[in-house]
Amino acid sequence: MNICVIGTGYVGLVSGVCFSEIGNKVTCVDIDENKINNLKEGIIPIYEPGLEELVVKNIEAKKLSFSTDLNTAMENAEIIFIAVGTPPKENGEADLRFVEAVATSIGKKLNNYKVIVTKSTVPVGTGKWIKGIIEKESGHNNFDVASNPEFLREGSAIFDTMNMERAVIGVESEKAKEWLTKLHEPFKTNIVISDIETAEMIKYAANAFLATKISFINEIANICELVGADVTKVAEGMGLDNRIGQAFLAAGIGYGGSCFPKDTNALINIAEKAGYNLKIVKDVEDVNKNQRFRIYDKVKEAFNSDLNGKKLAVLGLAFKPNTDDMRAAPSIDIIPKLQEEGALVLAYDPVAMKNAHKEIPNLQTVESYIEAVQDADAVIILTDWEEFKNLDLITLKGVVKQPVLIDGRNMFSLDDMEELGYYYASIGRKT
Ligand code: UGA
C-alpha cells in the first residue's frame, strides 16, 4: 500500500520504517528540514537499536523516503498516519496544537478517498474532532478517520513493532477496517477492531495499568523494607500467577519517560472533564513522584545525613536503559538534591549524557564508568543498563574510596554484596 506518515518522532519514524519493511511504499513527512535532510542520508535523530540499519535498507530498496512536502507526499497515499507529538499542557491535558495543524493541512489538500489514522496518543474524542476539521477544510466527506494507537517501547521499538502483540484498529467504516486490517496482516498479530473512542481509550488504559503495576510494586517494596521482606521474591511469587504476570513488577525508583507520566495525567484530565474522579491513577502518579526520592534518603542514611564534600558516582542518567531519552528521568530530580547537600556528583551514562546536560544544570559527567567511580565515597545506580549489571564488583571495590553501593534498580544479589563486603542499599530489600 502507499502510506504517508506525518511526524518523524519515535512513533512516526519507527512505524513508517516498519511499514516499509513489510512491503509498503512509505513517505515520512516532517516540518523539520534539518531532520528530514539527515534522515535522507540515513542519519537518525534518536538512539534506537536497529533503527538506522532498517532506515538505510529501505531507502535503498526505494520503499522508504523522507520529505518536508506534505502535499506531494499525501497525493498518492491511500493511508495517512498522524504521528506528531501531543505534549502535556501545564494541567496535564494533551496539547493537540500539532495534531490540529496537521489535520488542517490534510483537509486543505484532500482530493480523493483516503483513510486518515491517528497514531499519536490523543484524548478520547480526538478522532471525531479531526474528522470535523478535515470536513470543514476540504468541503467534502470522501475520507475516513481511524485510530491505531502505538504500543512500542523505546529501546526495543523495532522489535516491538515487528513482533507486535496486538494491533488496535478503531474505525467507523468497513472500508477503513478492511484497509487497516490488510496493512497489519504481515505482522501476523491479534487484531482488535473497535470504534474510534474505544481504540483511543485502550491506549490510555494500557499505559495507566502498566504504570499502576509499577507504583503498586514500589509501595509493596516500601512496606517490605519496614517489615524485613524482600520485594524481588515477593514479585516472583506474585508474578508466577498467570493472572498477575511477571512483567512490570520490578521495584525501583519509579517510572519516567515521555509516556507514562504524560498519559496518566492526560487520563486523569480526560476523566475530570467527563465528571469522574480517577482515584487510582492519581495515587499511582503520587506514589511515583515520591519513589525517586527514596534513593536520596538511602544515600543520606549511608552517611548519617552528612553528604558535604562526599564524592558520589552516579551510574545511569536516562529514564531507562537502551535509550538516550532523559524525559522525566528520575536523575533530573535526584542529582540536584544530592548537590544541594554539598556532594560532588560525577555521572556517567552510556548514551544519555548529551541530553542530560540540557536537563540538569550543574551536571558533571565523565566518559567512562571507571572514571566516575575512582575514589568515590559511594556509587549510585539510577538506570539498569546492561553495562552496570555486568560490573566487576571486585575491581570496583578496589578503586572506590568506600565500598558503598546504593542501587535504585535492584541489580545485584544481597548475598554477593554481603560476601564482597559492600554496604549495599537497594529498594524493598534488606540493607
Ligand atoms: C511505554 C509502554 O511500555 C509502551 O507500551 C508504550 O507504547 C509507550 O510507553 C508509549 O506510550 O509510547 P516506554 O515509555 O518506552 O514505553 O518505557 P517502558 O519500557 O514501558 O518503561 C517505562 C518506565 O517504567 C521506565 O522508567 C522503567 O524504568 C520503569 N519500569 C518498568 C519500572 O520501574 N519497573 C518495571 O517493572 C518496568
Residues whose N, C-alpha, C, O or C-beta is under 5 A from the ligand:
A	BS01	UGA	E150 F151 L152 R153 E154 I214 F248 L249 A250 G252 G254 Y255 G256 G257 C259 F260 F319 K320
